[in-house]
Amino acid sequence: MVSAAEPDTMANPAQGAKYRGSIHDFPDFDPSQDAEALYTAMKGFGSDKEAILELITSRSNKQRQEICLSYKSLYGKDLIADLKYELTGKFERLIVGLMRPLAYSDAKEIKDAISGIGTDEKCLIEILASRTNEQIHQLVAAYKDAYERDLESDIIGDTSGHFQKMLVVLLQGTREEDNVVSEDLVQQDVQDLFEAGELKWGTDEAQFIFILGNRSKQHLRLVFDEYLKTTGKPIEASIRAELSGDFEKLMLAVVKCVRSTPEYFAERLFKAMKGLGTRDNTLIRIMVTRSELDMLDIREIFRTKYEKSLYSMIKNDTSGEYKKALLKLCGGDDDAAGQFFPEAAQVAYQMWELSAVSRVELKGTVRPAGDFNPDADAKALRKAMKGLGTDEDTIIDIITHRSNAQRQQIRQTFKSHFGRDLMADLKSEISGDLARLILGLMMPPAHYDAKQLKKAMEGAGTDEKALIEILATRNNDEIRAINEAYKEDYHKSLEDALSSDTSGHFKRILISLATGNREEGGEDRDQAREDAQVAAEILEIADTPSGDKTSLETRFMTILCTRSYPHLRRVQSVKNKPLFFADKLYKSMKGAGTDEKMLTRVMVSRSEIDLFNIRQEFIEKYDKSLHQALEGDTSGDFLKALLALCGGED
């Protein structure tokens, strides 16, 4: 038997270790006096946010609960409800989060993570992989008390597979906690993990779940050390090789928390503020829940690992009262002089990082709004359209700053609240180019594309450019979704519509593209050489008046419509999609007049996919930014909405 060291006891002062939180009990605490101060800060017109943040971030969670009780006794009102009413946005979320007991804060985060469209797996992983047995038990009880629901049942209903099984194991809160470790059992677990992964055809996930979900942290640290000695690779490498998806991410998080919970949170905080945008939900959740546990350790590791202080990164990445409150929770700057990470080097690094990301990753300019509240948005939109006149600014601001999935939630909430169709109301209140843009943003992408295809084939003549633009640039999944949407909306198959409105080789190409059967693998060099020969031959005889071209044309069409994009790049340089759409946008605004339909179609359909990359291609090719081009060619509310979608000036 051996006794293992316990590096994480610093995060649990109840076990006798030194307190490592950044928030302490306030001396000479008087809950009634604090309740009066908060009431005064929220009384009358406006609120004294400085006073609110100063008071709440200077009290421990236990003291905040006493303030809540005193507030209700003195004024017969709920303090959290008043704070929600007086404050807004990220600052409101942070302050209200601080007012909840830790277990109830965790319960609220998990409820939000599994409510609505989709699941926030990262939130589930972060909370359930990092909490102690006692914290898990308190969380389960708080969830039951707050929502009158069973947490395990809700988790099972919203997740699946091995990911679900591991979450359920963690929810039991039965991890062994003894400090004495059996060397024989360590060796047995190392062998079992090795045989379950590296030595097995396939993977025995159950062994990983049992061992990582139940053994004590002390035991697992020795298992990880022995695993490295036995196999020559760290346990993390085997997990990445043998597991996948959210299950892999969960198991890696468990391993990180076993090794060092503060280091896990330091990494989460860095990623929350790294690069473009801030993951405010993650930032708030960690700063709230770790401020009285291990914030000093997180700060220390953050400074060592990233060569900058947590304080300085928060200061550079946030603003206003929200920033002030976060800095109070942080509790101090470990790098006031910045001597280990000079400002010039930091800026250079960020610029390099931005350029590397923009070249590799496709990025949209519209992202899900943080602190999203469909109820508030629906009410704001109703107010903007009610009565005499219309508040176009509010409509533009809300709709252009929400993701499409969030807009669908707003539509549903609007109908539930007011018994009215949001799309119909928007149609009656706005008109022209702005209406076309806003209504396009409100439609699910596949239904929007289906409508654009329908319009391209309606009336006299056909808009071949629109048909090509959509069908030649969508991937297989998007094409299949468009087919379903077209059938649902117009009670006719897309193939039938294309057949009746186009002809010849053009029809055959469009129908082939509309089947969504493009190969999705990589390149075949031998096949590429053969395809290149076919392309050369068909182009060479294209203008020849005589000769049978049917066979070659058929083969050429097959190549263009079915080969994977990596393969086609090998055959002949194929323009990347961002450059293609940059050209489309430029042409829509070039010369006299503007092709508003094309402009709207591209801005709407690419805003959440690759509009950021399109902006980069635009400025590189045309020596002016997309933002400048829009400003020079459009006006009024239509311009405001387009610039919001554009997402910035390059």
N, C-alpha and C positions, 0 to 999 in steps of 0.2 A: 504494500500500500504506500502511496505517496500523497503528500498534501500539496495541492497546486496553489500558486499565487492567484489573487483575485484583483486584477487591475480595475475592475469596474465598481468596487465598493465605494469609490469616491462619489459615485452618483447616487448613493443611498445612505444618507447620514444616519438613518435609523439603525444601521448596523455598526455604528460607532466610528465611522470614518469622518474625516474633516469635511465640513460643508463646502461644496464647490459651486454653488449657485451664484448668480450675479445680483439677485434680488433678496433682500433680507427683511425681517420684521422691522417695521418703523418704530423707533423709540418713542415713548410717551404717547402711544397710539390711543386715539379717542374716536371710536366709530361714529358717535353722534355728531361730533364736530366735523368729521369728514363728510358725513351725509349732508349736513347743512351747506358745506362748501360746494359740494357737487350740485345741490339743488339751486344754489345761487348762480353757479356757473351756467346752468341751463335755463334760468328764469328769464322771461321777457324775450325781446327780439334778438335772435342770434344766440350763439353760445360761446363761452370762453374756453376754446379748445386747449389753449396752453395750460390753463388751470386744471382741466380734466386730465390731460396726459401726465402732468407733473404729479398729481396726487395718486392716480391709479398705478403708475409705474414705480412709485416709491413705497407701495404697500405690498406685503406678501399676499399670496392667494388666500390664506386663512383669514387675514385681516380684511380682504375685499369681501369675503362672505359675511363678515360681521357688519360691514358697511351696508351691504344689501339689506340685512335684517333691520338695521337702524333706520334706513331710508324708508322702508315700508311702514315701520312703527310711527315714524314722525309725520309722513306725508300720505300714507295709504296708497302709495304708488310703487310700481315695480321699477327698480333702478335700471335694469338691463333694457326694459322696454323704452324708458326715457332716453337712454343713451343711443339706442337704435334710431329713435325718432330725430334726435338732435344732430347725430353725426352721419357721415356718408362714406361710401367707398371703402378703400383699403384701410383707412384710419379707423373707421367704424368696426370693421371686421377684427382688427387687432385689439382694440379696446374691449369690445364685447367678448372676444376670446379670453382675455385676461380675467374677466369677471366670472367666468365659469370655473368650477372645480376641475382639476385636471381630467378626471374620469369622464365628466360630462363634456369637456372640450373634445376629448378623443371620440366620444360617442357621436357628437355632432359632426365631426370630420368624416367618420365612417358612414353615417347616415347620408351625408351629402355625396360621398364617393359612390354609393350604390343606388342613389335616387336618379330619376330622370333617364335621359337617353345615354346609354353607354355606362361604363364603370371606370372610376379612377383607380386603376390597379396600383399605381405608384403610391397613392395615399394608403391603401390597405396594406401594402408591403411595408411601408415605413413604420406604421403604427404597430402592426402585429409582430413584426420581426424584432422590434427594439424594446418592447415593454417587458417588465418583470412579471413573475407569476401573480404577485399581489396587484400590480397595476392592471393586468388582464382581468382578474376577478372583479375589480372595482369597475372596469369598463363595461363588462357584461351586465353588471347590476345597474349601472347608470343608464345604459341603453334601454333596458327593460323599464326602468322608472320613467325615463323621458319620453319614450315612444310606444310603450306598452306592447312591445314586440320582442321576439327572441332573436338575439344577434346571430347566433349560429344558423338559424333557419333562414334569415335574410341573406347571410353570406352564401349559403348553399344555393339559394334561389337566384343569385346574381353572378355566380362563378361556376367553373366546371373543371373536370379532369384532375390531374395531379396537383395543379395550383389550388383548387378547392380543397383537396384532401389535406394539404399542408397547412392551409389557413385554419381548417377545423382543428387540426392537432395543436396549433399554436393557441387557438381560442380556449383550449382546455386549461391552460395555465398550470400545467403539471410538469414542467421541466425540473429535473432533479437539481437540488440546491446544496447538496453536501460538499464539503471541501476535500474530503478524503477520496482518492481515486484509485481504482484497481488497475495495476499495470497489465494484468492478464486481460481484463476487459478492454483496455485501450488497444492492445495488440489484436484482439478479436474483432473489434470495430474497424480497425484499419484494414484487416483482411476482408471483412464483409463488404466494406465500401469498394475496395479494389476489385473484388469478384463481381460486385453488382454493376460495376461500370466498365473499367478498362479490360477485364478478362472475360466479359460476357458479350455474346452477340445480341445487340439490343441493350437495354438498361433495365435493371430491377429498381424502379423508382421507389418502391415500398421501403427498401433498405435505407435509402437516403432520407426518406421522410421520417422513419422510425428513429434513426440515430441522431440526425440533426434537429429533430423536433422534440426529443425527450431527454437526451443526455445533458448533464450540467455543463456550464460554460468552462469550468475548470477541467473537466474530463475532455471536452471537445478540443481545447487548446493543445492538450497533449496528443490527442488523436491527429490533429493537423500536423504537428511537428513530426510524429512518427510516420505519417502518410508521405510526407516529403522525403524522409530518409529511405522509406521502403520503395517508393515508386519513382523517385527522382523528379517529381513535379508537385506543385502545390495543389491543394484540394480544389482551389478555384479553377485551375486549368481543367481538371477532370469534370467539374460541374459544367463548364462552358462547352466541353466536348460532348458530354453525354446527355445534357438536358437542354431544353429550349423554351422560348417564349417567356410568359409571365412566371412560369414555374422556375425557370432558370434564374430570373431576376430575383425572385423571392428567396431561393436557396443561397444565392450570392449575398443578399442582404443579411440573412441569418448568420452566415459565416463572418461577414464584416462586423456585425454586432457582437458576436462571440469573441472575436479578436479585440475589438475596442469600440464600444458604443459611441464615445465622443468623436472618434475618428470618422465613423460612419456619418454622423451628423455634420461634421466639418465639411466632408465631401458633398453632402446634400446641399448645404448652404452655398458652397462655391458654385455648384452647378445651377442653383436657382438664380444666381446673379451673373453667371458667365455669358458672354456673347450678347446677341441682340435680344432685347426684352428681358423682363424679370418675371420669374415664376413666383408671383406674390403669395399665392396660397401656400406653397411650400415654405417660403420665407417666414410668413406669419406663424404657421403651425409650429415650426421648430423653435422660433424665438419665444413663443408663448409657453410651449410645453417643457423646454429645457432650462428656462431662466432660473428655476429654483432647484435644479438637479445637478447639471454638469456644464453649465455655460462657460465657466473658467477653463475647464479642460478642453472644451471645443475651441475656445479662442486660442489657447496655447498651441494646439495641434494645427489649427488653421494657419497661424502665423509661421510655423515651422514648415508646413507642407507647401504653402502657396506663396511664401515670401512677401506677404502683405498681411495687414491685420484685418480681422473681420469687421472692425469698426470702420476702417477706411473704405472697405468695399461697399458696405451699407451706405456710407456717406456719399459715395460717388454714384450709386445706383438707384437711390430713392430721393424723395423730396418732401418738403412741407412738414406738417405735424406728424405724418406717417413716419418720416425719417427720424424726427426728434424722439418719437416713442420707441422706435427700434433701437436707436443708439442708447437710450436709457436702459433698455433690457440687456443690451450688449455689456454695459457696465464699465467700459473703459477702452482706450486705444493702446494696443500693444506695440504700435509702430508709429508713434507720433512724428518721429523724424523722417521716417521713410528711407532710412539709410541702406537697407538691404534690397530695396526695390525702387530705384529712382523713378521719378515721374516720367521722364523721357523714355526709359526702357519699358515702362508699363504701357505707355501710349503706342510705342512701336510694336509691342507684342500684340496688343488689341487690334491694331491695323492689320498685322500679318494674319492673325486668327480670322478676322472678318473676311479678308480676301480669300483665304484658303477655303472657308466655309462656303462663300458665295460661288466659288467655281465648282465645288463638288456637289453640294446639296441644292435641290430645287426648293425654293422658298416662296410662299405667298406673302402678301402684304396685309391680309386680313387674318387675324387670329381670334380664337375664342376670347371674349371679354372676361377679365378677372372680375370676381365679385358679381357674377352675372345674376340678375334677378328678373326673371320673365314677368313676374307680377308687376313690378315697378315699371318695366319697359312698356307693358301693355297699357297700363294706366296713363303713362306719359304720352303714348301715341294717341290714345283716345282723347286726351285733353288737347293735344296739338291739332286735332281735326274737329273738335266740337265747337259749336257756335259760329259766329261770323268770322270768316277768314281762316287761313290755315297757317300753322307754325312750321314752315318747311325746314327751318334750321334744326328743330328738334327731330323731325322725321329723318333727315339726312344723318344727323349725329348718331342716332340710335342704330339705324339699319346698316350704315357703312362701318360701324365698329362692333358688329356682332358676327360671329361665324354663321354659316348657313344652318348648321344644326341648331344654333341658338335662335335663329329667326323662326325656325319651325316650332320651337317651344313657345315663342312669343305669339305666333298665330293661334296655337291651341289655347293658350292662356287667355288671349283676347276673346276668343269665342266662348270659353267657359265663363268669363267674367261678364261680358256684355251681350252675349247671344248674337253677336254680329261677326260677319266675315271681314277680317282685316284687309284682305286683298281688294274686296269690293269697296270698302271705305276709302282705301288709298286711291283707287281708280277714280272715285267721284271727287276727290279733293285735290289731286295734282294732275298735271297734263303734260303733253309734249315729250321732249327728250328726257326730262327728269322722271316722268311717270314710267317711261320705257325702262329706264335704268333701275329705279327703285323696285318696280314690280318684278323685274328680272332677278334682282337680288333676293327677293322673297320666295322665289320658286326653288324647289330642290333641283340640283344640277342636272339630273337626267331629264326631268320634266321641262327645264328651261331649254336644253338642247333639242328635245323633241319638238318644242314649240317653234324654235328657230328653223328647224328642218321643214316643218309644216308651212311656215310663212314663206320659205324659200321656194316652195313648190306651188303656192297659191296664185290664183289670178293669171293674168297674161304674162307669159314668159317665165323663166326659171332663173333663180339666183344661183348659178352654178358655183360661184366663188364661196358662198355660204355653205353649200353642200360639201364642197371639197374641204373647206377649213375645218368643219366639225368632224366629218367621217374619217379624214386622213390623219387627224391628230389625237383622237381618243384611243385609250388602250382597250384591250378586250373586255375587261370588266365594265368600263364606262359604256362601251358599245352595247353590251348586253342589257345594261340598265336603261339605256336610251330606247332600245327595242321594246322593253316592257312598258316604259312610260308612254311611248307612242301608242301602243296597243290600248293601254288603259285610258288615255286621254281622247283618242280619236277613233277608237273601235275599228281600227284597220291596221294591218301589219305595215311596218316601215318598208319592207321589201316590196309589197304590193304598191305602195305609194310611189316609190322610186321607179318601179317598172312602168307605171302609167304616165309618169311625168318626164322620163328621160329615154334616151335611145342609144343604140349602137354600142361601141366600146365604152363610152362614158357610162352608160347604164350598167354594163357588166362590171366595170371597175367599182362603181358606187355600191352595187349589190354585194360584191365580194367583200368590200370594206365593212359593209353593214352586218356581215355575218359574225364579225368579232372573232375570227379564227387565225389571227396572226400568230406565228410561232413566237414563243416567249423565251427561248433559250439564247445561247450565245452565237458565235459565228462558226461556220464550217468553211475552212479555207479552200478546200478542193471544190466544194459546191460554189463558193464565191467566185472562183476563177471561171467556172462554167457559166454562171449567171452573168458575169461581166461580159463574156463573149456574146451571149444572147443580146444584152443591152447594146453592145457596139454594133451588132448586125442590124438590129431593128432601127437604130438611129441612122445608120448608113443608108438604108434603103427607104427611109421614111418619105423622101421626096421623089422616089423613082416611080414613074407613071405605070410601068408594067411590072409583072411578077406577083407571085402569090405570097402575101405577107401574113395571111391568117394564122398559120401555125406559129410563126415567130411572135406575132402580137399576143397570141394567147399565152405563150410562155412568159413574155415580158410582163403581162398583166398579173400572172401568177406570182412572179418574183416580187413585184411592187406591193401586192396586196397581202401576201402571206408570209414573206420572210421576216425574221426578227430584225429590229432596228440595229443591233450590233452587227448582224450579218450584212445588212444593206450598206452600212458604213464601210465595210470591207469591199463591197462591189463598187461603190462610187460614193464620194463624199456626200453624205446626207446632212442637210442643215439641221442643227439642233432646234428643238421646239421653241425655246425662248427667243432665238434669233428669228425664227419664222414669224412669231407673233409680234416681235419688235418691228419687223417689216410691215406687217399688217396694220399696226397702229400708225406707223409713219405714213403709209399710203392713204389711210383714212383721213389724215389731216393735211396732206400735201396739196398744194395748189389752191385754186379758188374753190370755196365750198368745203364742207366736211361731210364725210360719210358717217353720220351719227349712228346708224344701225350697226355697222361693222365695229366702230369704236366702242359702243355699248356692249356688244356681244363679247368682244375680247376682254374688256375690263371686268365684266361680270364673271365670265367663265374661268378666268385665270387668277382671280384675286386671291384665292386660297390655295393655289397650286404652285405657280412659278412667276408671279408678277414681279417679284423682287429681282429675279434673274433677267426677266424681260427688260426691266429698267436698266440693268447693267449693260445688256447688249445694245439697247437703244442709244445710250450716251456714247458708247464706244464706236458705234457705226456712224452716228449722225452728228456727233460733237455738240449735242445739246441734250438736256435731260428730258425725260418724258413729262415731268412736272412742268417744265418751261413750254413744251409743245402744247400741252393741254391749256395752259394759261393764255397762250397766244391764239388759240383756235376755238375756244368755247367760252361761255360766259354764264353769269347768274348762278342759280341754284344747281343747274346741271354741272357747271364747272366745280362748285363746292363739293358735290358728291363724287365727281371723278377724282379730284385731288385727294379726298379722303381715302378712296380706294387705292390710288397711286401709292400712298403711304410715306411719301417723303420726297425731298429735293436732293438730287445727287450732285 
